[in-house]
Amino acid sequence: MSKDEQTYPDTPDGRYFVVKGRLWRKSNPDLDETKRVELVNELMAARRAVRDARRDKDATAAARKRVDDAKIALGERGPTWWDDAPDYNRKLAKNTPYADWWANIST
């Protein structure tokens, strides 16, 4: 198990990882690798654009839109990439159906 996996555990269904008790939606695993790499590269470029545009309101808004668009394309925001359960993105794990699982691994 890598350091990241130990620090940020994945839920048993692989839909989320947990940081400080909060669920964060993972990227859609059904994306082909080439597309996923392209989108991650765009996300990183958009984040750099946000950093670089700090003093320009219009540029900052455009850069943040690029970040949002990339995260939606990756499946981390917007419609879920599954259709059999609600989305618990950004919710505390202890307040979701993952509560028992979280209690067992966070002690």
Sequence and secondary structure as in RCSB ss.txt:
>XXXX:A:sequence
MSKDEQTYPDTPDGRYFVVKGRLWRKSNPDLDETKRVELVNELMAARRAVRDARRDKDATAAARKRVDDAKIALG
ERGPTWWDDAPDYNRKLAKNTPYADWWANIST
>XXXX:A:secstr
  HHHHHS B TTSSEEEETTEEEE   TTS HHHHHHHHHHHHHHHHHHHHTTT HHHHHHHHHHHHHHHHHHT
SSSS S SSS   TTSBGGGSTTHHHHHHH  
